[in-house]
């Protein structure tokens, strides 16, 4: 099934571009600032003024993008196949 009308062709190209753009973003900028601690890596304790490490990012303030995780997994599979031959 190929899109025949211009509208669906544009939509298809836009989707392709967004997917590609996201892939490039994940490739060059695999980390993004952690949402929980806003990139500081520290969390204020609910009581008192003590600071502790942010659990989701392990105190780094950075989170690996889900897309990059997919790329890493794909590379691992590719490498495994390559070494088997
Ligand atoms: Zn964090």
PDB file of the backbone (N, CA, C, O) and the ligand in Angstrom, with CONECT records:
HET     ZN  A 101       1
ATOM      1  N   UNK A   1       0.849  -1.198   0.000  1.00  0.00           N
ATOM      2  CA  UNK A   1       0.000   0.000   0.000  1.00  0.00           C
ATOM      3  C   UNK A   1       0.877   1.237   0.000  1.00  0.00           C
ATOM      4  O   UNK A   1       1.642   1.462   0.938  1.00  0.00           O
ATOM      5  N   UNK A   2       0.770   2.038  -1.045  1.00  0.00           N
ATOM      6  CA  UNK A   2       1.557   3.265  -1.098  1.00  0.00           C
ATOM      7  C   UNK A   2       0.625   4.470  -1.013  1.00  0.00           C
ATOM      8  O   UNK A   2      -0.448   4.485  -1.617  1.00  0.00           O
ATOM      9  N   UNK A   3       1.047   5.471  -0.261  1.00  0.00           N
ATOM     10  CA  UNK A   3       0.209   6.682  -0.169  1.00  0.00           C
ATOM     11  C   UNK A   3       0.149   7.400  -1.501  1.00  0.00           C
ATOM     12  O   UNK A   3       1.180   7.740  -2.081  1.00  0.00           O
ATOM     13  N   UNK A   4      -1.057   7.629  -1.982  1.00  0.00           N
ATOM     14  CA  UNK A   4      -1.209   8.238  -3.300  1.00  0.00           C
ATOM     15  C   UNK A   4      -1.506   9.729  -3.226  1.00  0.00           C
ATOM     16  O   UNK A   4      -1.042  10.500  -4.065  1.00  0.00           O
ATOM     17  N   UNK A   5      -2.292  10.142  -2.203  1.00  0.00           N
ATOM     18  CA  UNK A   5      -2.603  11.573  -2.128  1.00  0.00           C
ATOM     19  C   UNK A   5      -1.476  12.322  -1.412  1.00  0.00           C
ATOM     20  O   UNK A   5      -0.814  11.760  -0.540  1.00  0.00           O
ATOM     21  N   UNK A   6      -1.257  13.589  -1.777  1.00  0.00           N
ATOM     22  CA  UNK A   6      -0.133  14.373  -1.241  1.00  0.00           C
ATOM     23  C   UNK A   6      -0.162  14.485   0.276  1.00  0.00           C
ATOM     24  O   UNK A   6       0.892  14.505   0.911  1.00  0.00           O
ATOM     25  N   UNK A   7      -1.353  14.558   0.867  1.00  0.00           N
ATOM     26  CA  UNK A   7      -1.456  14.752   2.320  1.00  0.00           C
ATOM     27  C   UNK A   7      -0.815  13.611   3.084  1.00  0.00           C
ATOM     28  O   UNK A   7      -0.054  13.839   4.024  1.00  0.00           O
ATOM     29  N   UNK A   8      -1.119  12.378   2.685  1.00  0.00           N
ATOM     30  CA  UNK A   8      -0.561  11.234   3.409  1.00  0.00           C
ATOM     31  C   UNK A   8       0.922  11.078   3.119  1.00  0.00           C
ATOM     32  O   UNK A   8       1.669  10.567   3.953  1.00  0.00           O
ATOM     33  N   UNK A   9       1.356  11.519   1.929  1.00  0.00           N
ATOM     34  CA  UNK A   9       2.780  11.472   1.603  1.00  0.00           C
ATOM     35  C   UNK A   9       3.552  12.419   2.511  1.00  0.00           C
ATOM     36  O   UNK A   9       4.610  12.070   3.037  1.00  0.00           O
ATOM     37  N   UNK A  10       3.009  13.626   2.690  1.00  0.00           N
ATOM     38  CA  UNK A  10       3.643  14.613   3.568  1.00  0.00           C
ATOM     39  C   UNK A  10       3.675  14.093   4.994  1.00  0.00           C
ATOM     40  O   UNK A  10       4.679  14.235   5.691  1.00  0.00           O
ATOM     41  N   UNK A  11       2.578  13.492   5.424  1.00  0.00           N
ATOM     42  CA  UNK A  11       2.485  12.946   6.777  1.00  0.00           C
ATOM     43  C   UNK A  11       3.525  11.847   6.979  1.00  0.00           C
ATOM     44  O   UNK A  11       4.188  11.770   8.013  1.00  0.00           O
ATOM     45  N   UNK A  12       3.645  11.006   5.962  1.00  0.00           N
ATOM     46  CA  UNK A  12       4.594   9.907   6.026  1.00  0.00           C
ATOM     47  C   UNK A  12       6.024  10.439   6.122  1.00  0.00           C
ATOM     48  O   UNK A  12       6.821   9.949   6.922  1.00  0.00           O
ATOM     49  N   UNK A  13       6.345  11.443   5.305  1.00  0.00           N
ATOM     50  CA  UNK A  13       7.683  12.021   5.302  1.00  0.00           C
ATOM     51  C   UNK A  13       7.972  12.710   6.631  1.00  0.00           C
ATOM     52  O   UNK A  13       9.080  12.626   7.161  1.00  0.00           O
ATOM     53  N   UNK A  14       6.952  13.396   7.165  1.00  0.00           N
ATOM     54  CA  UNK A  14       7.115  14.085   8.443  1.00  0.00           C
ATOM     55  C   UNK A  14       7.409  13.082   9.551  1.00  0.00           C
ATOM     56  O   UNK A  14       8.276  13.307  10.396  1.00  0.00           O
ATOM     57  N   UNK A  15       6.681  11.981   9.534  1.00  0.00           N
ATOM     58  CA  UNK A  15       6.868  10.930  10.533  1.00  0.00           C
ATOM     59  C   UNK A  15       8.273  10.343  10.425  1.00  0.00           C
ATOM     60  O   UNK A  15       8.939  10.080  11.426  1.00  0.00           O
ATOM     61  N   UNK A  16       8.699  10.148   9.186  1.00  0.00           N
ATOM     62  CA  UNK A  16      10.025   9.600   8.921  1.00  0.00           C
ATOM     63  C   UNK A  16      11.099  10.552   9.456  1.00  0.00           C
ATOM     64  O   UNK A  16      12.081  10.129  10.066  1.00  0.00           O
ATOM     65  N   UNK A  17      10.884  11.851   9.208  1.00  0.00           N
ATOM     66  CA  UNK A  17      11.829  12.881   9.623  1.00  0.00           C
ATOM     67  C   UNK A  17      11.922  12.947  11.147  1.00  0.00           C
ATOM     68  O   UNK A  17      13.012  13.050  11.709  1.00  0.00           O
ATOM     69  N   UNK A  18      10.767  12.885  11.803  1.00  0.00           N
ATOM     70  CA  UNK A  18      10.729  12.952  13.270  1.00  0.00           C
ATOM     71  C   UNK A  18      11.442  11.749  13.870  1.00  0.00           C
ATOM     72  O   UNK A  18      12.221  11.889  14.813  1.00  0.00           O
ATOM     73  N   UNK A  19      11.174  10.561  13.318  1.00  0.00           N
ATOM     74  CA  UNK A  19      11.807   9.338  13.802  1.00  0.00           C
ATOM     75  C   UNK A  19      13.314   9.411  13.605  1.00  0.00           C
ATOM     76  O   UNK A  19      14.089   9.055  14.493  1.00  0.00           O
ATOM     77  N   UNK A  20      13.713   9.876  12.430  1.00  0.00           N
ATOM     78  CA  UNK A  20      15.131   9.997  12.123  1.00  0.00           C
ATOM     79  C   UNK A  20      15.796  11.024  13.033  1.00  0.00           C
ATOM     80  O   UNK A  20      16.889  10.800  13.551  1.00  0.00           O
ATOM     81  N   UNK A  21      15.107  12.166  13.218  1.00  0.00           N
ATOM     82  CA  UNK A  21      15.622  13.228  14.079  1.00  0.00           C
ATOM     83  C   UNK A  21      15.798  12.744  15.510  1.00  0.00           C
ATOM     84  O   UNK A  21      16.785  13.070  16.168  1.00  0.00           O
ATOM     85  N   UNK A  22      14.835  11.964  15.987  1.00  0.00           N
ATOM     86  CA  UNK A  22      14.920  11.434  17.342  1.00  0.00           C
ATOM     87  C   UNK A  22      16.093  10.476  17.454  1.00  0.00           C
ATOM     88  O   UNK A  22      16.803  10.472  18.460  1.00  0.00           O
ATOM     89  N   UNK A  23      16.297   9.670  16.429  1.00  0.00           N
ATOM     90  CA  UNK A  23      17.406   8.728  16.415  1.00  0.00           C
ATOM     91  C   UNK A  23      18.743   9.457  16.467  1.00  0.00           C
ATOM     92  O   UNK A  23      19.654   9.060  17.194  1.00  0.00           O
ATOM     93  N   UNK A  24      18.849  10.537  15.679  1.00  0.00           N
ATOM     94  CA  UNK A  24      20.076  11.333  15.654  1.00  0.00           C
ATOM     95  C   UNK A  24      20.301  11.977  17.022  1.00  0.00           C
ATOM     96  O   UNK A  24      21.423  12.001  17.527  1.00  0.00           O
ATOM     97  N   UNK A  25      19.232  12.494  17.610  1.00  0.00           N
ATOM     98  CA  UNK A  25      19.332  13.115  18.928  1.00  0.00           C
ATOM     99  C   UNK A  25      19.833  12.115  19.956  1.00  0.00           C
ATOM    100  O   UNK A  25      20.703  12.430  20.767  1.00  0.00           O
ATOM    101  N   UNK A  26      19.282  10.914  19.918  1.00  0.00           N
ATOM    102  CA  UNK A  26      19.682   9.875  20.860  1.00  0.00           C
ATOM    103  C   UNK A  26      21.129   9.453  20.621  1.00  0.00           C
ATOM    104  O   UNK A  26      21.829   9.026  21.539  1.00  0.00           O
ATOM    105  N   UNK A  27      21.561   9.582  19.371  1.00  0.00           N
ATOM    106  CA  UNK A  27      22.919   9.146  19.036  1.00  0.00           C
ATOM    107  C   UNK A  27      23.945  10.166  19.535  1.00  0.00           C
ATOM    108  O   UNK A  27      24.968   9.796  20.110  1.00  0.00           O
ATOM    109  N   UNK A  28      23.665  11.450  19.309  1.00  0.00           N
ATOM    110  CA  UNK A  28      24.644  12.475  19.658  1.00  0.00           C
ATOM    111  C   UNK A  28      24.486  12.996  21.079  1.00  0.00           C
ATOM    112  O   UNK A  28      25.458  13.422  21.703  1.00  0.00           O
ATOM    113  N   UNK A  29      23.270  12.961  21.582  1.00  0.00           N
ATOM    114  CA  UNK A  29      23.021  13.409  22.950  1.00  0.00           C
ATOM    115  C   UNK A  29      22.278  12.315  23.699  1.00  0.00           C
ATOM    116  O   UNK A  29      21.078  12.427  23.950  1.00  0.00           O
ATOM    117  N   UNK A  30      23.005  11.246  24.056  1.00  0.00           N
ATOM    118  CA  UNK A  30      22.321  10.094  24.681  1.00  0.00           C
ATOM    119  C   UNK A  30      21.753  10.403  26.062  1.00  0.00           C
ATOM    120  O   UNK A  30      20.858   9.703  26.537  1.00  0.00           O
ATOM    121  N   UNK A  31      22.267  11.448  26.707  1.00  0.00           N
ATOM    122  CA  UNK A  31      21.787  11.751  28.044  1.00  0.00           C
ATOM    123  C   UNK A  31      20.956  13.024  28.054  1.00  0.00           C
ATOM    124  O   UNK A  31      21.219  13.970  27.313  1.00  0.00           O
ATOM    125  N   UNK A  32      19.969  13.021  28.895  1.00  0.00           N
ATOM    126  CA  UNK A  32      19.206  14.233  29.118  1.00  0.00           C
ATOM    127  C   UNK A  32      19.129  14.458  30.622  1.00  0.00           C
ATOM    128  O   UNK A  32      19.337  13.533  31.407  1.00  0.00           O
ATOM    129  N   UNK A  33      18.830  15.691  31.020  1.00  0.00           N
ATOM    130  CA  UNK A  33      18.771  15.999  32.436  1.00  0.00           C
ATOM    131  C   UNK A  33      17.657  15.212  33.105  1.00  0.00           C
ATOM    132  O   UNK A  33      16.558  15.079  32.566  1.00  0.00           O
ATOM    133  N   UNK A  34      17.958  14.698  34.279  1.00  0.00           N
ATOM    134  CA  UNK A  34      16.975  13.919  35.030  1.00  0.00           C
ATOM    135  C   UNK A  34      15.803  14.811  35.415  1.00  0.00           C
ATOM    136  O   UNK A  34      15.977  15.941  35.871  1.00  0.00           O
ATOM    137  N   UNK A  35      14.603  14.269  35.216  1.00  0.00           N
ATOM    138  CA  UNK A  35      13.407  15.054  35.496  1.00  0.00           C
ATOM    139  C   UNK A  35      13.129  15.154  36.995  1.00  0.00           C
ATOM    140  O   UNK A  35      12.555  16.131  37.476  1.00  0.00           O
ATOM    141  N   UNK A  36      13.549  14.125  37.713  1.00  0.00           N
ATOM    142  CA  UNK A  36      13.250  14.088  39.146  1.00  0.00           C
ATOM    143  C   UNK A  36      14.044  15.140  39.912  1.00  0.00           C
ATOM    144  O   UNK A  36      13.510  15.796  40.806  1.00  0.00           O
ATOM    145  N   UNK A  37      15.322  15.301  39.563  1.00  0.00           N
ATOM    146  CA  UNK A  37      16.176  16.231  40.311  1.00  0.00           C
ATOM    147  C   UNK A  37      16.563  17.426  39.454  1.00  0.00           C
ATOM    148  O   UNK A  37      17.342  18.269  39.900  1.00  0.00           O
ATOM    149  N   UNK A  38      16.045  17.523  38.242  1.00  0.00           N
ATOM    150  CA  UNK A  38      16.333  18.615  37.306  1.00  0.00           C
ATOM    151  C   UNK A  38      17.828  18.730  37.020  1.00  0.00           C
ATOM    152  O   UNK A  38      18.352  19.834  36.874  1.00  0.00           O
ATOM    153  N   UNK A  39      18.502  17.610  36.940  1.00  0.00           N
ATOM    154  CA  UNK A  39      19.900  17.584  36.549  1.00  0.00           C
ATOM    155  C   UNK A  39      20.889  17.883  37.662  1.00  0.00           C
ATOM    156  O   UNK A  39      22.089  18.002  37.413  1.00  0.00           O
ATOM    157  N   UNK A  40      20.397  18.005  38.885  1.00  0.00           N
ATOM    158  CA  UNK A  40      21.313  18.313  39.976  1.00  0.00           C
ATOM    159  C   UNK A  40      21.891  17.045  40.595  1.00  0.00           C
ATOM    160  O   UNK A  40      22.971  17.081  41.184  1.00  0.00           O
ATOM    161  N   UNK A  41      21.180  15.923  40.468  1.00  0.00           N
ATOM    162  CA  UNK A  41      21.645  14.665  41.027  1.00  0.00           C
ATOM    163  C   UNK A  41      21.345  14.529  42.513  1.00  0.00           C
ATOM    164  O   UNK A  41      21.672  13.518  43.134  1.00  0.00           O
ATOM    165  N   UNK A  42      20.723  15.555  43.071  1.00  0.00           N
ATOM    166  CA  UNK A  42      20.437  15.515  44.512  1.00  0.00           C
ATOM    167  C   UNK A  42      18.958  15.714  44.758  1.00  0.00           C
ATOM    168  O   UNK A  42      18.268  16.433  44.036  1.00  0.00           O
ATOM    169  N   UNK A  43      18.502  15.058  45.791  1.00  0.00           N
ATOM    170  CA  UNK A  43      17.105  15.178  46.173  1.00  0.00           C
ATOM    171  C   UNK A  43      17.043  15.659  47.607  1.00  0.00           C
ATOM    172  O   UNK A  43      17.771  15.180  48.477  1.00  0.00           O
ATOM    173  N   UNK A  44      16.166  16.610  47.835  1.00  0.00           N
ATOM    174  CA  UNK A  44      15.999  17.074  49.194  1.00  0.00           C
ATOM    175  C   UNK A  44      15.117  16.072  49.946  1.00  0.00           C
ATOM    176  O   UNK A  44      14.070  15.652  49.453  1.00  0.00           O
ATOM    177  N   UNK A  45      15.548  15.713  51.105  1.00  0.00           N
ATOM    178  CA  UNK A  45      14.759  14.775  51.908  1.00  0.00           C
ATOM    179  C   UNK A  45      13.428  15.415  52.279  1.00  0.00           C
ATOM    180  O   UNK A  45      13.346  16.625  52.486  1.00  0.00           O
ATOM    181  N   UNK A  46      12.391  14.593  52.359  1.00  0.00           N
ATOM    182  CA  UNK A  46      11.065  15.144  52.673  1.00  0.00           C
ATOM    183  C   UNK A  46      11.045  15.885  53.996  1.00  0.00           C
ATOM    184  O   UNK A  46      10.327  16.875  54.136  1.00  0.00           O
ATOM    185  N   UNK A  47      11.811  15.429  54.961  1.00  0.00           N
ATOM    186  CA  UNK A  47      11.883  16.107  56.257  1.00  0.00           C
ATOM    187  C   UNK A  47      13.311  16.570  56.492  1.00  0.00           C
ATOM    188  O   UNK A  47      14.265  15.869  56.155  1.00  0.00           O
ATOM    189  N   UNK A  48      13.449  17.731  57.061  1.00  0.00           N
ATOM    190  CA  UNK A  48      14.773  18.252  57.361  1.00  0.00           C
ATOM    191  C   UNK A  48      15.420  18.846  56.140  1.00  0.00           C
ATOM    192  O   UNK A  48      14.770  18.997  55.106  1.00  0.00           O
ATOM    193  N   UNK A  49      16.694  19.187  56.237  1.00  0.00           N
ATOM    194  CA  UNK A  49      17.386  19.840  55.135  1.00  0.00           C
ATOM    195  C   UNK A  49      18.457  18.949  54.529  1.00  0.00           C
ATOM    196  O   UNK A  49      19.299  19.432  53.772  1.00  0.00           O
ATOM    197  N   UNK A  50      18.444  17.671  54.841  1.00  0.00           N
ATOM    198  CA  UNK A  50      19.463  16.755  54.336  1.00  0.00           C
ATOM    199  C   UNK A  50      19.275  16.537  52.846  1.00  0.00           C
ATOM    200  O   UNK A  50      18.148  16.466  52.355  1.00  0.00           O
ATOM    201  N   UNK A  51      20.380  16.431  52.137  1.00  0.00           N
ATOM    202  CA  UNK A  51      20.341  16.127  50.704  1.00  0.00           C
ATOM    203  C   UNK A  51      20.799  14.688  50.511  1.00  0.00           C
ATOM    204  O   UNK A  51      21.761  14.232  51.129  1.00  0.00           O
ATOM    205  N   UNK A  52      20.087  13.987  49.637  1.00  0.00           N
ATOM    206  CA  UNK A  52      20.524  12.625  49.320  1.00  0.00           C
ATOM    207  C   UNK A  52      20.580  12.469  47.811  1.00  0.00           C
ATOM    208  O   UNK A  52      20.028  13.283  47.072  1.00  0.00           O
ATOM    209  N   UNK A  53      21.250  11.419  47.359  1.00  0.00           N
ATOM    210  CA  UNK A  53      21.385  11.199  45.924  1.00  0.00           C
ATOM    211  C   UNK A  53      20.033  10.847  45.325  1.00  0.00           C
ATOM    212  O   UNK A  53      19.224  10.149  45.937  1.00  0.00           O
ATOM    213  N   UNK A  54      19.807  11.342  44.125  1.00  0.00           N
ATOM    214  CA  UNK A  54      18.547  11.098  43.424  1.00  0.00           C
ATOM    215  C   UNK A  54      18.503   9.646  42.953  1.00  0.00           C
ATOM    216  O   UNK A  54      19.380   9.234  42.195  1.00  0.00           O
ATOM    217  N   UNK A  55      17.523   8.863  43.372  1.00  0.00           N
ATOM    218  CA  UNK A  55      17.492   7.430  43.011  1.00  0.00           C
ATOM    219  C   UNK A  55      17.384   7.157  41.507  1.00  0.00           C
ATOM    220  O   UNK A  55      18.114   6.297  41.014  1.00  0.00           O
ATOM    221  N   UNK A  56      16.515   7.838  40.751  1.00  0.00           N
ATOM    222  CA  UNK A  56      16.378   7.474  39.327  1.00  0.00           C
ATOM    223  C   UNK A  56      17.667   7.618  38.525  1.00  0.00           C
ATOM    224  O   UNK A  56      17.928   6.820  37.625  1.00  0.00           O
ATOM    225  N   UNK A  57      18.482   8.636  38.846  1.00  0.00           N
ATOM    226  CA  UNK A  57      19.696   8.870  38.055  1.00  0.00           C
ATOM    227  C   UNK A  57      20.947   8.504  38.825  1.00  0.00           C
ATOM    228  O   UNK A  57      22.053   8.699  38.322  1.00  0.00           O
ATOM    229  N   UNK A  58      20.801   7.975  40.043  1.00  0.00           N
ATOM    230  CA  UNK A  58      21.934   7.549  40.846  1.00  0.00           C
ATOM    231  C   UNK A  58      22.859   8.715  41.190  1.00  0.00           C
ATOM    232  O   UNK A  58      24.064   8.519  41.348  1.00  0.00           O
ATOM    233  N   UNK A  59      22.322   9.898  41.304  1.00  0.00           N
ATOM    234  CA  UNK A  59      23.114  11.055  41.700  1.00  0.00           C
ATOM    235  C   UNK A  59      23.905  11.691  40.581  1.00  0.00           C
ATOM    236  O   UNK A  59      24.679  12.616  40.829  1.00  0.00           O
ATOM    237  N   UNK A  60      23.734  11.223  39.349  1.00  0.00           N
ATOM    238  CA  UNK A  60      24.487  11.787  38.232  1.00  0.00           C
ATOM    239  C   UNK A  60      23.764  12.995  37.627  1.00  0.00           C
ATOM    240  O   UNK A  60      24.394  13.851  37.006  1.00  0.00           O
ATOM    241  N   UNK A  61      22.450  13.061  37.809  1.00  0.00           N
ATOM    242  CA  UNK A  61      21.667  14.149  37.216  1.00  0.00           C
ATOM    243  C   UNK A  61      21.383  13.904  35.749  1.00  0.00           C
ATOM    244  O   UNK A  61      20.784  14.751  35.086  1.00  0.00           O
ATOM    245  N   UNK A  62      21.803  12.757  35.228  1.00  0.00           N
ATOM    246  CA  UNK A  62      21.610  12.442  33.811  1.00  0.00           C
ATOM    247  C   UNK A  62      20.825  11.153  33.665  1.00  0.00           C
ATOM    248  O   UNK A  62      21.009  10.208  34.431  1.00  0.00           O
ATOM    249  N   UNK A  63      19.966  11.128  32.689  1.00  0.00           N
ATOM    250  CA  UNK A  63      19.218   9.911  32.374  1.00  0.00           C
ATOM    251  C   UNK A  63      19.497   9.538  30.925  1.00  0.00           C
ATOM    252  O   UNK A  63      19.536  10.398  30.045  1.00  0.00           O
ATOM    253  N   UNK A  64      19.690   8.251  30.693  1.00  0.00           N
ATOM    254  CA  UNK A  64      19.889   7.764  29.330  1.00  0.00           C
ATOM    255  C   UNK A  64      18.545   7.780  28.613  1.00  0.00           C
ATOM    256  O   UNK A  64      17.544   7.299  29.143  1.00  0.00           O
ATOM    257  N   UNK A  65      18.529   8.336  27.403  1.00  0.00           N
ATOM    258  CA  UNK A  65      17.279   8.387  26.645  1.00  0.00           C
ATOM    259  C   UNK A  65      16.823   6.978  26.292  1.00  0.00           C
ATOM    260  O   UNK A  65      17.648   6.112  26.003  1.00  0.00           O
ATOM    261  N   UNK A  66      15.489   6.740  26.314  1.00  0.00           N
ATOM    262  CA  UNK A  66      14.980   5.409  25.949  1.00  0.00           C
ATOM    263  C   UNK A  66      15.426   5.007  24.555  1.00  0.00           C
ATOM    264  O   UNK A  66      15.725   3.839  24.308  1.00  0.00           O
ATOM    265  N   UNK A  67      15.473   5.981  23.635  1.00  0.00           N
ATOM    266  CA  UNK A  67      15.869   5.689  22.260  1.00  0.00           C
ATOM    267  C   UNK A  67      17.295   5.199  22.177  1.00  0.00           C
ATOM    268  O   UNK A  67      17.620   4.331  21.367  1.00  0.00           O
ATOM    269  N   UNK A  68      18.164   5.772  23.039  1.00  0.00           N
ATOM    270  CA  UNK A  68      19.555   5.367  23.034  1.00  0.00           C
ATOM    271  C   UNK A  68      19.701   3.948  23.571  1.00  0.00           C
ATOM    272  O   UNK A  68      20.576   3.190  23.152  1.00  0.00           O
ATOM    273  N   UNK A  69      18.821   3.608  24.509  1.00  0.00           N
ATOM    274  CA  UNK A  69      18.832   2.252  25.048  1.00  0.00           C
ATOM    275  C   UNK A  69      18.515   1.252  23.937  1.00  0.00           C
ATOM    276  O   UNK A  69      19.087   0.163  23.876  1.00  0.00           O
ATOM    277  N   UNK A  70      17.586   1.650  23.057  1.00  0.00           N
ATOM    278  CA  UNK A  70      17.212   0.797  21.925  1.00  0.00           C
ATOM    279  C   UNK A  70      18.405   0.639  20.988  1.00  0.00           C
ATOM    280  O   UNK A  70      18.687  -0.461  20.512  1.00  0.00           O
ATOM    281  N   UNK A  71      19.109   1.752  20.725  1.00  0.00           N
ATOM    282  CA  UNK A  71      20.288   1.717  19.847  1.00  0.00           C
ATOM    283  C   UNK A  71      21.349   0.809  20.443  1.00  0.00           C
ATOM    284  O   UNK A  71      21.941  -0.004  19.734  1.00  0.00           O
ATOM    285  N   UNK A  72      21.595   0.943  21.745  1.00  0.00           N
ATOM    286  CA  UNK A  72      22.591   0.110  22.410  1.00  0.00           C
ATOM    287  C   UNK A  72      22.233  -1.366  22.304  1.00  0.00           C
ATOM    288  O   UNK A  72      23.093  -2.205  22.035  1.00  0.00           O
ATOM    289  N   UNK A  73      20.961  -1.676  22.518  1.00  0.00           N
ATOM    290  CA  UNK A  73      20.513  -3.066  22.446  1.00  0.00           C
ATOM    291  C   UNK A  73      20.695  -3.600  21.032  1.00  0.00           C
ATOM    292  O   UNK A  73      21.135  -4.734  20.841  1.00  0.00           O
ATOM    293  N   UNK A  74      20.352  -2.767  20.028  1.00  0.00           N
ATOM    294  CA  UNK A  74      20.478  -3.179  18.633  1.00  0.00           C
ATOM    295  C   UNK A  74      21.942  -3.442  18.290  1.00  0.00           C
ATOM    296  O   UNK A  74      22.258  -4.393  17.574  1.00  0.00           O
ATOM    297  N   UNK A  75      22.835  -2.592  18.805  1.00  0.00           N
ATOM    298  CA  UNK A  75      24.263  -2.763  18.527  1.00  0.00           C
ATOM    299  C   UNK A  75      24.778  -4.050  19.163  1.00  0.00           C
ATOM    300  O   UNK A  75      25.597  -4.765  18.585  1.00  0.00           O
ATOM    301  N   UNK A  76      24.275  -4.329  20.374  1.00  0.00           N
ATOM    302  CA  UNK A  76      24.701  -5.532  21.080  1.00  0.00           C
ATOM    303  C   UNK A  76      24.297  -6.770  20.285  1.00  0.00           C
ATOM    304  O   UNK A  76      25.089  -7.699  20.129  1.00  0.00           O
ATOM    305  N   UNK A  77      23.062  -6.779  19.783  1.00  0.00           N
ATOM    306  CA  UNK A  77      22.558  -7.907  18.998  1.00  0.00           C
ATOM    307  C   UNK A  77      23.384  -8.043  17.722  1.00  0.00           C
ATOM    308  O   UNK A  77      23.771  -9.145  17.334  1.00  0.00           O
ATOM    309  N   UNK A  78      23.650  -6.905  17.074  1.00  0.00           N
ATOM    310  CA  UNK A  78      24.419  -6.900  15.834  1.00  0.00           C
ATOM    311  C   UNK A  78      25.814  -7.473  16.073  1.00  0.00           C
ATOM    312  O   UNK A  78      26.303  -8.286  15.289  1.00  0.00           O
ATOM    313  N   UNK A  79      26.447  -7.043  17.159  1.00  0.00           N
ATOM    314  CA  UNK A  79      27.793  -7.503  17.471  1.00  0.00           C
ATOM    315  C   UNK A  79      27.788  -9.005  17.746  1.00  0.00           C
ATOM    316  O   UNK A  79      28.684  -9.726  17.305  1.00  0.00           O
ATOM    317  N   UNK A  80      26.786  -9.468  18.470  1.00  0.00           N
ATOM    318  CA  UNK A  80      26.689 -10.893  18.818  1.00  0.00           C
ATOM    319  C   UNK A  80      26.579 -11.727  17.550  1.00  0.00           C
ATOM    320  O   UNK A  80      27.227 -12.767  17.428  1.00  0.00           O
ATOM    321  N   UNK A  81      25.758 -11.272  16.606  1.00  0.00           N
ATOM    322  CA  UNK A  81      25.606 -11.988  15.351  1.00  0.00           C
ATOM    323  C   UNK A  81      26.897 -11.989  14.551  1.00  0.00           C
ATOM    324  O   UNK A  81      27.253 -12.983  13.918  1.00  0.00           O
ATOM    325  N   UNK A  82      27.593 -10.856  14.591  1.00  0.00           N
ATOM    326  CA  UNK A  82      28.819 -10.712  13.825  1.00  0.00           C
ATOM    327  C   UNK A  82      29.884 -11.667  14.333  1.00  0.00           C
ATOM    328  O   UNK A  82      30.614 -12.269  13.545  1.00  0.00           O
ATOM    329  N   UNK A  83      29.973 -11.805  15.657  1.00  0.00           N
ATOM    330  CA  UNK A  83      31.027 -12.620  16.224  1.00  0.00           C
ATOM    331  C   UNK A  83      30.773 -14.110  16.052  1.00  0.00           C
ATOM    332  O   UNK A  83      31.692 -14.927  16.100  1.00  0.00           O
ATOM    333  N   UNK A  84      29.484 -14.447  15.848  1.00  0.00           N
ATOM    334  CA  UNK A  84      29.156 -15.850  15.718  1.00  0.00           C
ATOM    335  C   UNK A  84      29.654 -16.397  14.378  1.00  0.00           C
ATOM    336  O   UNK A  84      29.965 -17.583  14.270  1.00  0.00           O
ATOM    337  N   UNK A  85      29.731 -15.545  13.366  1.00  0.00           N
ATOM    338  CA  UNK A  85      30.137 -16.001  12.039  1.00  0.00           C
ATOM    339  C   UNK A  85      31.645 -16.021  11.878  1.00  0.00           C
ATOM    340  O   UNK A  85      32.148 -16.383  10.814  1.00  0.00           O
TER     341      UNK A  85
HETATM  342 ZN    ZN A 101      17.947  12.629  39.206  1.00  0.00          ZN
END
